[in-house]
Amino acid sequence: MAEAQAAEHPPVTGRVQRLGSLFSRFGLASLSSAIVSISHLLVQIFSIHHLGTAAIGTLAFLLVIIQFGYSLSNALVSTPYTIAVNQGDGQDDGTEKKSFDFFFPVNLMLAASQGLICAAIAWATASPMAALLFGLAGTLSLIRWFGRSNAYAHHTPARAARSDIAYAGTILAGLLIAMRTGADLPTIGGLLVGASLVGLLPFGITYLRRHFAMGPGRAIGAYRPVWREQSAWTLVGVLSTEATSNSHSYIVTLLAGPTAFAPIAVGMLFFRPVNVCITALTQLERPRMTRAVAQGDHGAAIRSERLFMGALLMLWLATCAVSAIALGFFPGLILKPTLDHQLVMIAVGLCALLSLVQCVQTPMSVMTQARRAFRPLAAQSMRSCVVGLIAVTLLVLGAPPVFSVGGVVLSQLVMMLGIWRLDRQWRRDRREAA
């Protein structure tokens, strides 16, 4: 009897173990990134209740600049650094050869550039004190971001998670205090500075010192081959992807007005957790895929790609379920009476489809980067961008604005199919070589 029960339960036990393995591999990175995203959302909600209209707009724009800085950091520093460390040149003790030190001063220059941009915006729209604090916040945010990439590159995701939790915890504590004492825009800037400093603690003083390991001239000279081979093409991909993803936001607002964009904004809000986790899990899986490809273990790289895609699809299904429950049973908690519920439903459905395409596309894109096929990937991104801009514009002019999301879906499908062809070709070449 016991043997029969044992024979009956292993499939179920195996599925549970696989689910547990997926959660242990991806859960920490997803959770810590989600906590940071929630902390930024709470900052914006706090600003709505405690700041004037102009300050609210300034803060929102500065947070957008900082968020875009993360994408630039990924293109110019984090991705090429991760690939370089995991191409077999690194050491197994968590450090790497001196040839990689130039990434740190380059990151410092990028962070300082973002800090100057944030300071200039805050100076022009707020006050000198806000400029000082948001300049520091913009600089420190990219130094902390590269610290996370450094931790993932050396396969120590717990350090990145500790940084995220420390950062978000400091923001939450600061908001609780500010709720009692009040706050203005410089206060929120100071809060972001403090959170970034606390978030840097898990990386240690050695990490900070490496940003001054060599002069700017030497660093740029050493970085130049990386720019020609990788970063220039990755930057093209980032800029075209950003243009494609946000084209409907700008085009709808410009041609139809901000009110027409409201249902789309609500639909995007439902799937924001998926986007956050895509970013976090990409940083987690890129080093693993890169190392497997560099070592010639193509089977391990493909298994990593499939696990990555499986985790994203599970997350997407869970988000769809939560969205359906919220809209079906508790619509009043999210939707205002002034919103057209039918348009919101259409927007949520289109955003769900867009998110699904991104969940399928991202693992293949990361695999393509691991194979150092940056130029073909940039070409696919540019093609997708052109299709997206044309499709979104035609849909806004010829249909209700909510359907503009369909143009973004079309562009992402073009991107996904192009990357899929690159991926299939690579696998055929590996089989023929074997």
Number of C-alpha atoms within 10 A of each C-alpha: 6 7 7 8 9 11 10 11 10 11 11 10 12 11 11 12 12 12 14 13 12 16 14 11 18 21 15 18 24 22 18 23 23 22 18 21 17 15 19 17 12 15 19 19 12 17 21 14 11 17 17 12 11 10 19 19 15 17 24 13 15 22 16 11 17 22 14 16 22 18 17 19 21 22 23 25 23 27 23 23 23 24 24 21 22 26 16 16 14 17 12 9 7 13 12 17 10 9 12 17 19 24 23 26 23 24 22 21 16 19 28 19 16 25 27 18 20 26 27 18 21 27 17 12 16 18 14 15 17 25 25 20 25 35 27 24 29 29 28 25 25 25 25 25 24 26 24 28 25 25 22 27 27 21 16 15 21 16 19 28 23 19 27 29 20 22 26 26 18 21 24 20 12 19 20 12 12 17 12 8 8 12 16 14 24 21 17 24 24 19 23 26 23 20 25 28 19 19 27 27 17 20 18 10 10 8 17 17 11 15 20 16 15 15 12 16 12 12 20 18 11 17 21 12 11 18 18 10 15 22 24 17 20 25 20 19 23 21 19 21 21 14 18 25 20 15 22 28 19 14 19 25 16 11 13 15 13 13 11 17 20 19 23 26 17 18 23 20 12 18 20 16 19 23 16 17 23 24 16 22 23 17 24 26 24 25 26 23 28 27 23 21 22 17 14 12 12 16 11 16 23 18 12 19 21 15 17 25 20 16 20 25 19 14 18 21 13 13 18 17 11 13 20 17 12 16 17 10 10 12 15 11 9 10 16 10 9 6 14 12 15 10 19 20 18 17 25 27 17 23 25 23 16 23 23 18 18 23 24 19 20 21 26 23 25 21 23 21 22 28 17 17 17 21 18 17 21 21 17 19 27 21 15 23 26 14 19 30 21 14 20 27 18 13 19 20 14 11 10 13 26 25 19 29 32 21 26 27 25 18 26 25 19 19 25 23 13 20 22 17 12 18 17 12 12 14 14 11 11 12 9 8 7 6
